Amino acid sequence: MKTRYLTISILSFLALMSCEQFLEVDLPGQEPKLVLNSLIEPSDTVKVFLTQSRGVLAGREYDEFDLVKDATVQLKDGTGNIYTLDYIDRSRPYDTDAFYYLRGKDLVGGESFEISVEKEGFPKISSEEVLPQKVDIKSIEMTNLGSNGGLETEDVFEVTVKFSDPPGNDFYEISGGISGRDIFVNAGDTTYFSYSSALYPKPVNPIYEKDYLLRNVLLFRDNLLNGAESEMVFRTSIRRDLDLKVTIRLSHVSESYYLYYDTADLQQYNSGDILSQPVLVYTNIKNGLGIFKARNTDERVIEMRVDD
């Protein structure tokens, strides 16, 4: 009986081996593409990061980006002037830091720009963007709501940022930070204490809540705002007994900026979750991948101290 079972087992194994087939899978659209990433703001410099894509089955040690050198990267402004960017490589082992750079061109709100890239072996890529006009912060109101639950060193503040939303479809981002320092003297010994934190704005209206955002910001569009009398209300935590500077930024961002972070952050948030819906990251690069986005920011700094 033992011999029979052994013979049957061997025959079954050989039968399975004889049925094994190796399939070659041809994945479409796996040719490398140029990937451009650039943010324009009111300044006199432009920085463009240029890499190339990889197939889903391609791997590389340390997962570094495939930098693209020797490309022709040009910026054209609204009057037709064309500027060529220089390639700067400050990379070190395990630290990729290379980009195309333009200095001396003043970027102004309301102006349109076109970025284009030509590189041998790739189709020409391009994108157009308008730098939004700055939307000024009209006022900021802060109301202390009391202790932050079990954190005895913090109070919760409700912050109202008022501004005038221009006509048309507009997109915004609120960000900021909190910093401060204090000096303690004990028995003649002096200790300097420094404090730094992101703003962590949490909207009061849950419709603006995006818990998948990877950065500590509020990202929203103007479909629920009230024109010239618009406001955004959020809450944040402030440390007690410190001389603080609270920085609040209101950024008027391009639609491409909004859509890129709204989709890229959601894709990253869902990564590893086999039950989540796939997310296609927004791109506005013709014949390529990546994003050409714009932001114009107004900033206020509030000096304050919350005493017990």
N, C-alpha and C positions, 0 to 999 in steps of 0.2 A: 504493500500500500504506500509506503513512503517513497519507493522508487517511482510509482505512477504519479504522485503529486509533484515530485521534482521534475519529471519529464514534462508534465502539463505546464508547469510554471515556465520552464525554459522555452517551450514552443510558443507560449503566449507572448513572452518578451520578444522573441524573434519576429513574431507576426506584427507586433507594434512597431518594431524598428523598420520593417519592410514597408510600412504605411507612412512613415515620416516623410514629409515634403518640406523643402525650403522655398519660401516665397520671396521674390524680389518686389519690394513695394516702391513704386515710383511716385514720390510726393510732388505735386505740381507747385509751381511758383517758389521754388527754393533757391533761385539765383540770387546772389547778394544784391542788395539795394543800398544806395547812399542814404544815410540817416542824419538829418540835420536837427540841431536843437539850439535855439537862440531866443533870448528875451531882450526886447528893446524897451528902453525907458528914457525919459528926458535927461540926456547927458551928452558928452562929446566922445563917447566910445561905443563900439559894438564888438561883441564877442560871439563867435559861432563855433560850436562843437560839431565835428564831422566824423562820423564813423561809418561802418558798413554792417549790414545785417548778416545773420547766420541762420542756417536751416535749423529746424527744430531738433534734428538728430545730431547736429554738429556740436562738438565740445571743444573747450580750450582750457588749458591749465590756468587756475586762479580766476577763471571767468572774467578776464579783462576785456574791455572794449577793443574792437579792431579799428584802430585809428586810420584815418585816410590822409595821407600826405600828398604834396605836390598837386593839389587841386587848385583851380581858379575860382575863388569865391568873390563875388561882387555884390555891392549894394547900390541900388538906384533909388534916388529920392523922387519926390513928386514933380520936380522941375526937369527931370531927365538927366541930372548929373550922376555919373557912375564912379564908384570908388572901389578899388581892389584891396582886399584884406590880406595882411601878412600872416604867415604861419609861425606860431610861437610854440616851442616844445620845451616844457620844463619838467618832463617826466623823469621819475627815478624808479629803480627796481620796486615793483609791486605798488607803484603810485603813479597812475596815469594822469598827466596834466598837460594836455596839448590842445591848441585851439587856433582859430583864425581871428585876427584882431585888426580893428580900425580905430585910429585915434584922430581927433581933430574935426570930426563931423558933428555939428550940433543937431541933436534930434529934438524936435519941437512937437508938442501936442497938436493933433489935428492933421499932421503931415502923413502922407502915404509913402510906403517903402516897398521895394521888391528885392528879394534876395535870390541869387542864382548861383549854381555850382556846376562846373564842368570838370570831369575827371575821366581820363582815358579808361575805356573798358566799361563805363557806365553811361546810361542816358542822362542828359542834362536834367537837373532838378531845379525847381523854382517855387516861390511862394510870395504872396502879397499880403501886406498888413497895414493897418492904419493905427498910429499911436493915439490912444484916446486923449481927449482934453482932461485936464485935472479937474476933479470935483472937490471943491473946498469943504472942509468941515465947518459948519456954521456955529455949532456949540456942542459941548459935552457936559452932561449932567451925571453926577455920581451920588447914589443914595446908599448909605450903610444899612444893610439888613440884619446885622448882628453876627454872632459867632458862627463859624463854619463847622457846625456839628461838633464832632469830638476833637477837632483841631483847635486847641485853646489859643494858639499863636496867630490865628487868622480870622478875619472878618469877611463876609460875603458882601460884595457891592453890586448893585444894579446900575449899569452904565447905559445911558442913552446918547447915541451919536446922531446929531441932526445935520442934514445936508439937503441940497436941492438936486433932485434927479432930473437930468435934461430929457427932452422929448426923444422918442425912439426906444429901441431895445438896448438896454445897458446892463453891464455886469460888474460886480463889485467883490472886493475881498477886504475883510477887516482882520488886522493882525496887530501885534505889539509885544511889549515886554515890560518887565518890572525889575528895576535895579536899585540898590541902595547900599549904605554902609553905616556903621556905628562904631563908636569908640567906648571901650570899657576900661575903667581904671580901678584896680583892686590892689590895695597895699603897695601902691607905688608902681605896680606893673601895668603897662598899657597894652590892651589887646584891640586889634582892628578886625572888625567883622564885616565881610562883604556878602551881599545877597544878590542873586540874579535868577530870574524865572521868565518863562514865556507868559503871555497874557492869558492863554487858555479861555477864550471867550465862548460862553455857552449861551445860545440864543434862548430868549424867553418864549418866543413863538416856536413850537416844535416843528412847524413846517419848514423851518430853515435848518433843522438839525441834519447833519451829514456825518454820522459816526464812523464812516469809512475813510474820511480824509486823514492822510498820514501826517499832515502839518497842522499845527495848532492855530487854525484860522477859521473865519466864517466866509464861505464862498456862496454868493447868492446872485440872483437876477432881479430885475426891477418890476416883474409882473404884478407884485403885490404892494409896491411902494405908492406913495401919494404925491408924486410930482415934486413941486417946489417945497413942500412941507414933509419931506420924507425923513424917516428915522429908522435906526436899527437899535434894538434893545437887547442887551446881553448881560450875563452875570460873570463875575470873576472873583477870585480870592486875593485879598491883600494882607500882607504880614503886618502885625502890630509892632509898635515901639521901635520903628526904624524910619529914618529919613529916606524917603523913596522918590524915585522918578518913574512915573507910569507913562509909557509911550504908547499911543494909540494911532494906528495908521489906517486911513481909508484909501484903498486903491481902486481906481477906475480901470478895469481890465478889459481886454479885447474878448470877443466871443470865443476865439480860438484858445485863449488862456483858460477861460471857464470850462470849456468842453474837454480840454486836454486833462486838467487836473481832476475833473469830475469823473472821467472814465479811467484814467491811468491809476488813480488811487483806489477806485472800486475794483479794478482788475487785481491789483496787488492785495487788497483786503480779502478777496475771494480765493486767492491762490491756495491750493491745497484742500479746498472744500469741493469734494466730488459732486455734491448736490446743488451747488450754486450754478447760476446761468453764466455762460461765457460772456465776456465783455470785450468788445472791440475798441481799442484805444483810438481816440480821435487823432487824425493827422490832417494837416493842410499843405503838405509838401507834394507838389505835382511830380509824378514819376519816381517818388521816393517815399521815405518814412520820416517820422519825427514831427517837430512843431516849430513854427515861427510865431511867437506870441508877443503881446505888448502890455505894458502896465504904466500907469501914471498915478503917483501917490501924494496925498496930503498927510501931514503928520503933526500931531500935537503932543507936547510933553507936559505932564501935570506933576508938580512937586507937592508931596503930601506926607503926612505922618498920622498914623492911627494910634491913638493912645488908649490905654485901658480905662 
